[in-house]
Each structure stands twice: as structure tokens, then as C-alpha cells.
Amino acid sequence: MSQRVATTSAAPSTGKRTLTLAQSQSRFAWILLIPTIGVVLMVGLFPLAQTFYFSLTDARLASSREVNFVGLQNYLYLLQDQQFFRTVGNTVFFTVVTVGFEFALGLLIALVINSNFRGRGLMRTSILIPWAIPTVVSAQMWKWMYHDIYGVINDLLVNQFGIFNQNVAFLATNTTVSLFAIAAVDIWKTTPFVALLLLAGLQVIPGDVYEAADVDGANKIQQFFAITLPLLMPAILVTLIFRTLDSLRVFDVFYVMLGNRRDTQTMAIYAQQSLVNFSDLGYGSTISIAIFLIIALFVVIYVTFLKIEDA
């Protein structure tokens, strides 16, 4: 009887020591994170707050006139700006197409190069070449390749394979064709980066879970959906957030290949036009805040529906 009481009374102290250790580790982790959080706040939060302030004014870029507070006037104008909503549509369309294709192709490539075969190291290195090329260089290269008279793509589609009867001006035909042409460039360039991120996630999955699945009689497809995808979910979430962030902020590839065309403008190009070309710091800041909110919305959607904590 006394032994049972002693055992029962000893249990809470063990739990208390475990809780204290967890609290100590958590406190130590926060201490290590404080410098990083401070830098993030200085680099990210202060410019964001300043941009929000300018969005409430009629400030002009490089102007000496007095800045007036206009409240939500810029935001009310933004809600009636049809060109802004066109840029949102172009950017979201580009994001959905590129991120979808890059994820599918990147996952396929990651699964292939994660297996054991001769020349795997060379293949891992070679697929990174498109991603290593600067975006401006690759965009200008593809712009020449898309040329409706001298471009190699038209030569292949018309003269070599006979798929088209005449040359196509991919960058000047219409908005949809131009957006798909730009999306193809981004998919070609960024798929290796997606594959690299997913490959890192695949390599931390322990091999014994697949051995256990083989013993249980699960085939490769069942293993993929029951083991690979759930355990890969953290890497998938990081990959989708990174790529969606980049795609929603896209500027360089559009600007190099299409210039400042109104029908193919992205949100970033429209913000740059308002800030630099029109010197409208107030309205340009309003567009920048809107871009930030749209990006934040996509991140919330990813975190909510993918549920990384359950992976």
C-alpha cells in the first residue's frame, strides 16, 4: 500500500521536471530568435509602415511641395481603378499557371533524381542551369526565340514539324497568348528550384517506412499517397509559399519581354509605373499595400488548407 502511494506521489514531480525543461528550452529558443526578429522588424516592418503612411497622403516622388493627408481617398480610387483589377487578374492567372506546372513537374523531377541510378549527380547539377541564369538574361533569350520571323520556336513549329501553317507572334498576338508565353519561360527557369526544394524534403523521409510498407504489401502508388505526400507536406508548403510569393511580385520577366503594355501589366509593373513614371508616391504606395494584402491572403490560404501541423 505504501509503495503504491509513493509511486503515485512521485509521478507529479516527474511531470513537473519535464514541463520545466520544455519551458526552459522554449525560453532559450526565444532568446536566440530575438536578434533575428529585431532585424526582420527593422528591415521589413518599418518600410511597410512607411509605405502605409504614404498611401494615406498625396505625396509626390522627388517633390518639394507640402504633403497632405488624404485618408482613404487613394484606397477608394483603387477600388474603382479598372486597370488595377486587370493587373490583378494577369498576375493571379500567371501565378496559378506557373506554380501549378512548376509544382507538378518539380515533384516528378524530384522523385526521379531521388532514386538510385547511374549519373544521378550529373543530372542534379545539370537541371539547375536554367535556374542559375539571371532572369533578365533568360527573358531576353526567350524574347529572341519567340520572334515571329527569326525566332527558333517558330522555325521548329512551322518549318521543322509543320504544326502551324504560319509564324505566330507569341508576344504580340493577344493577352492570353502573351501570358502563356511568359508563363512558359518562368516554368522553364524555376522548375529546377522547385525540384530542389522538394528533393530536400524527400531525402529526410526515412527509408524504413518504405521497407515496412513493402512488407505490408503496399505498391508504389499506395506508398506515394500514404507515405510520401503526407511526410513531404512541410516541404510542399514552403515551396508553394516561396513560388507564390515570387509569382505575385513578378516584374522582371514581364518588363523585359513585354515592356509596359497595359493589357499584360502585372501588379508590380503597375506599382512601378505609378511610383516612378507618374511620380505618384501616394497612389503607388496604395498599390504596394494592396499587393502585400493579396500575398498575405494566399499565404493564409496555404497554411489553412495544407495544415502543416498535421503532416
C-alpha positions as CSV (number, residue, x, y, z in Angstrom):
1,M,0.0,0.0,0.0
2,S,2.8,2.4,1.0
3,Q,4.7,1.5,-2.2
4,R,1.7,2.4,-4.3
5,V,1.3,5.7,-2.6
6,A,5.0,6.5,-3.0
7,T,4.8,5.7,-6.7
8,T,1.7,7.9,-7.2
9,S,3.2,10.8,-5.4
10,A,6.4,10.6,-7.4
11,A,4.6,11.0,-10.8
12,P,3.7,14.7,-10.5
13,S,7.3,15.7,-9.8
14,T,8.5,13.9,-12.9
15,G,5.9,15.7,-15.0
16,K,6.9,19.0,-13.4
17,R,10.5,18.5,-14.2
18,T,9.6,17.7,-17.9
19,L,7.4,20.8,-18.1
20,T,10.1,22.9,-16.6
21,L,12.6,21.6,-19.1
22,A,10.2,22.3,-22.0
23,Q,9.7,25.8,-20.7
24,S,13.4,26.4,-20.4
25,Q,14.1,25.2,-23.9
26,S,11.3,27.4,-25.3
27,R,12.7,30.4,-23.4
28,F,16.2,29.7,-24.7
29,A,14.8,29.4,-28.3
30,W,13.1,32.8,-28.0
31,I,16.3,34.3,-26.7
32,L,18.2,33.1,-29.8
33,L,15.4,34.4,-32.0
34,I,15.2,37.9,-30.6
35,P,18.1,39.3,-32.7
36,T,16.7,37.8,-35.9
37,I,13.2,39.1,-35.1
38,G,14.7,42.5,-34.4
39,V,16.4,42.6,-37.8
40,V,13.2,41.5,-39.6
41,L,11.2,44.2,-37.8
42,M,13.8,46.8,-38.8
43,V,14.1,45.7,-42.4
44,G,10.5,44.6,-43.1
45,L,8.1,46.3,-40.7
46,F,9.4,49.8,-40.8
47,P,9.3,50.1,-44.6
48,L,5.8,48.6,-44.6
49,A,4.6,51.1,-42.0
50,Q,6.2,53.9,-44.0
51,T,4.5,52.7,-47.2
52,F,1.2,52.6,-45.4
53,Y,1.7,56.2,-44.2
54,F,2.4,57.4,-47.7
55,S,-0.7,55.6,-49.0
56,L,-2.8,57.9,-46.8
57,T,-1.2,61.0,-48.4
58,D,-0.9,62.8,-51.8
59,A,2.9,62.6,-51.7
60,R,4.8,63.1,-54.9
61,L,8.1,61.5,-55.7
62,A,11.1,64.0,-55.6
63,S,8.7,66.9,-55.0
64,S,9.2,69.8,-52.6
65,R,5.6,70.6,-52.2
66,E,3.8,70.0,-48.9
67,V,2.4,66.5,-48.3
68,N,-1.3,66.5,-47.4
69,F,-3.1,63.8,-45.5
70,V,-6.0,62.4,-47.7
71,G,-7.1,59.5,-45.6
72,L,-8.6,56.6,-47.5
73,Q,-9.0,58.5,-50.7
74,N,-6.3,56.6,-52.5
75,Y,-7.9,53.3,-51.5
76,L,-11.4,54.4,-52.7
77,Y,-9.9,55.3,-56.0
78,L,-8.1,51.9,-56.1
79,L,-11.4,50.1,-55.8
80,Q,-12.6,51.9,-58.9
81,D,-9.4,51.5,-60.9
82,Q,-10.2,49.0,-63.7
83,Q,-6.5,48.9,-64.7
84,F,-5.5,47.7,-61.3
85,F,-8.0,44.9,-61.3
86,R,-6.8,43.9,-64.8
87,T,-3.2,43.7,-63.4
88,V,-4.5,41.6,-60.5
89,G,-6.2,39.2,-63.0
90,N,-3.0,39.0,-65.1
91,T,-0.8,38.3,-62.0
92,V,-3.1,35.7,-60.5
93,F,-3.5,33.9,-63.8
94,F,0.2,33.9,-64.2
95,T,0.7,32.6,-60.6
96,V,-1.8,29.8,-60.9
97,V,-0.4,28.5,-64.2
98,T,3.3,28.8,-63.3
99,V,3.0,27.5,-59.7
100,G,0.8,24.6,-60.8
101,F,3.0,23.4,-63.6
102,E,6.2,24.0,-61.6
103,F,5.0,22.0,-58.7
104,A,3.8,19.1,-60.8
105,L,7.0,19.0,-62.9
106,G,9.2,19.7,-59.9
107,L,7.7,16.9,-57.9
108,L,8.2,14.5,-60.8
109,I,11.8,15.5,-61.3
110,A,12.5,15.3,-57.6
111,L,11.1,11.8,-57.4
112,V,13.2,10.7,-60.4
113,I,16.5,12.2,-59.1
114,N,15.8,10.9,-55.6
115,S,16.1,7.3,-56.9
116,N,19.4,5.5,-57.3
117,F,20.7,5.4,-60.9
118,R,24.0,6.0,-62.7
119,G,24.6,9.7,-63.5
120,R,22.2,10.9,-60.8
121,G,24.8,13.5,-59.6
122,L,25.3,14.9,-63.1
123,M,21.6,15.2,-63.6
124,R,21.1,17.0,-60.3
125,T,23.7,19.5,-61.4
126,S,22.5,20.0,-65.0
127,I,18.9,20.7,-64.1
128,L,19.9,23.7,-62.1
129,I,21.4,25.5,-65.2
130,P,18.1,27.3,-66.2
131,W,17.6,28.5,-62.6
132,A,21.2,29.8,-62.4
133,I,20.8,32.0,-65.4
134,P,19.8,35.6,-64.4
135,T,16.2,36.3,-65.1
136,V,16.9,39.3,-67.3
137,V,19.3,37.2,-69.5
138,S,16.9,34.3,-69.8
139,A,14.0,36.6,-70.6
140,Q,15.9,38.4,-73.4
141,M,17.0,35.0,-74.7
142,W,13.4,33.7,-74.9
143,K,12.2,37.0,-76.4
144,W,14.5,36.3,-79.3
145,M,13.4,32.7,-79.5
146,Y,9.8,33.9,-79.6
147,H,10.4,36.3,-82.5
148,D,7.8,35.8,-85.2
149,I,10.2,36.0,-88.1
150,Y,13.7,35.0,-86.9
151,G,12.8,33.0,-83.7
152,V,13.8,29.4,-83.3
153,I,10.4,28.4,-81.9
154,N,8.5,29.5,-84.9
155,D,11.1,27.7,-87.1
156,L,10.5,24.5,-85.2
157,L,6.7,24.7,-85.2
158,V,6.3,25.9,-88.8
159,N,9.3,24.7,-90.8
160,Q,10.5,21.6,-88.9
161,F,7.4,20.0,-87.5
162,G,4.6,21.7,-89.5
163,I,2.4,22.2,-86.5
164,F,1.5,25.7,-87.6
165,N,0.9,27.0,-91.1
166,Q,2.4,30.4,-90.5
167,N,4.6,32.1,-88.0
168,V,2.9,33.3,-84.7
169,A,3.8,36.5,-82.9
170,F,3.6,34.9,-79.4
171,L,4.3,38.2,-77.6
172,A,2.0,40.3,-79.7
173,T,-1.0,38.2,-80.7
174,N,-3.3,38.7,-77.7
175,T,-3.2,38.9,-74.0
176,T,-3.8,35.2,-73.3
177,V,-1.2,34.0,-75.7
178,S,1.4,36.5,-74.3
179,L,0.7,35.4,-70.7
180,F,1.1,31.8,-71.6
181,A,4.3,32.6,-73.4
182,I,5.7,34.4,-70.4
183,A,4.5,31.6,-68.1
184,A,6.4,29.0,-70.2
185,V,9.6,31.0,-69.7
186,D,9.1,31.1,-65.9
187,I,8.2,27.4,-65.8
188,W,11.4,26.5,-67.7
189,K,13.5,28.7,-65.4
190,T,12.0,28.0,-62.0
191,T,11.0,24.3,-62.1
192,P,14.6,23.2,-61.1
193,F,14.3,25.4,-58.0
194,V,11.0,23.7,-57.1
195,A,12.5,20.3,-57.7
196,L,15.5,21.1,-55.5
197,L,13.2,22.1,-52.6
198,L,11.1,19.0,-52.9
199,L,14.2,16.8,-53.2
200,A,15.4,18.1,-49.9
201,G,12.1,17.1,-48.4
202,L,12.2,13.7,-49.9
203,Q,15.7,13.0,-48.6
204,V,14.7,13.4,-45.0
205,I,12.0,10.8,-45.2
206,P,13.4,7.6,-43.5
207,G,13.7,4.6,-45.7
208,D,12.5,2.2,-43.2
209,V,8.9,3.4,-43.6
210,Y,9.0,2.3,-47.2
211,E,10.5,-1.1,-46.2
212,A,7.7,-1.6,-43.8
213,A,5.2,-0.7,-46.5
214,D,6.8,-3.2,-48.8
215,V,6.4,-5.9,-46.1
216,D,2.7,-4.9,-45.7
217,G,2.2,-5.3,-49.5
218,A,1.6,-1.7,-50.4
219,N,2.5,-0.9,-54.0
220,K,4.4,2.3,-55.2
221,I,1.3,4.3,-55.8
222,Q,-0.2,3.5,-52.4
223,Q,3.2,4.4,-50.8
224,F,3.2,7.7,-52.6
225,F,-0.2,8.8,-51.3
226,A,0.0,7.2,-47.9
227,I,3.7,8.0,-47.0
228,T,5.4,10.3,-49.4
229,L,2.8,13.1,-49.7
230,P,2.0,13.4,-46.0
231,L,5.6,13.4,-45.0
232,L,6.5,15.8,-47.8
233,M,3.8,18.3,-46.8
234,P,6.1,20.7,-44.9
235,A,8.4,20.9,-47.9
236,I,5.4,21.3,-50.2
237,L,4.1,24.2,-48.1
238,V,7.4,26.0,-48.1
239,T,7.8,25.5,-51.9
240,L,4.3,26.8,-52.7
241,I,4.7,29.8,-50.4
242,F,8.1,30.7,-51.9
243,R,6.9,30.3,-55.5
244,T,3.5,32.1,-55.0
245,L,5.3,35.0,-53.3
246,D,7.7,35.3,-56.3
247,S,5.0,35.0,-58.9
248,L,2.7,37.5,-57.3
249,R,5.6,40.0,-57.2
250,V,6.8,39.2,-60.8
251,F,8.3,42.2,-62.6
252,D,11.5,41.5,-64.5
253,V,10.4,38.8,-67.0
254,F,7.3,40.7,-68.0
255,Y,9.1,44.0,-68.2
256,V,11.9,42.6,-70.4
257,M,9.7,40.7,-72.8
258,L,6.6,42.8,-73.0
259,G,7.6,46.2,-71.7
260,N,4.9,48.4,-70.2
261,R,1.9,47.1,-72.2
262,R,-1.4,47.9,-70.4
263,D,-3.1,44.6,-71.3
264,T,-0.3,42.5,-69.8
265,Q,0.8,44.6,-66.9
266,T,1.3,42.9,-63.6
267,M,0.7,44.4,-60.1
268,A,4.4,45.1,-59.6
269,I,4.7,46.9,-63.0
270,Y,1.6,49.0,-62.3
271,A,3.0,50.0,-58.9
272,Q,6.4,50.9,-60.5
273,Q,4.6,52.9,-63.2
274,S,2.6,54.9,-60.6
275,L,5.7,55.4,-58.4
276,V,8.4,56.2,-61.0
277,N,6.8,57.1,-64.3
278,F,3.9,59.2,-62.8
279,S,5.8,60.2,-59.6
280,D,2.6,59.4,-57.6
281,L,4.1,58.2,-54.3
282,G,0.8,58.2,-52.5
283,Y,-1.1,56.0,-55.1
284,G,1.9,53.8,-55.8
285,S,2.2,53.1,-52.1
286,T,-1.5,52.2,-52.0
287,I,-1.0,49.7,-54.8
288,S,2.0,48.2,-52.9
289,I,-0.1,47.8,-49.8
290,A,-2.8,46.0,-51.9
291,I,-0.1,43.7,-53.3
292,F,1.1,42.9,-49.7
293,L,-2.5,42.1,-48.6
294,I,-3.1,39.8,-51.7
295,I,0.2,37.9,-51.0
296,A,-0.8,37.6,-47.3
297,L,-4.2,36.2,-48.3
298,F,-2.5,33.5,-50.4
299,V,-0.2,32.6,-47.5
300,V,-3.1,32.3,-45.1
301,I,-4.9,30.0,-47.6
302,Y,-1.9,27.7,-48.0
303,V,-1.3,27.4,-44.2
304,T,-5.0,26.9,-43.5
305,F,-5.7,24.2,-46.1
306,L,-2.4,22.3,-46.2
307,K,-2.3,22.1,-42.4
308,I,1.4,21.6,-41.9
309,E,1.0,20.8,-38.3
310,D,-0.9,17.6,-39.2
311,A,1.7,16.4,-41.7
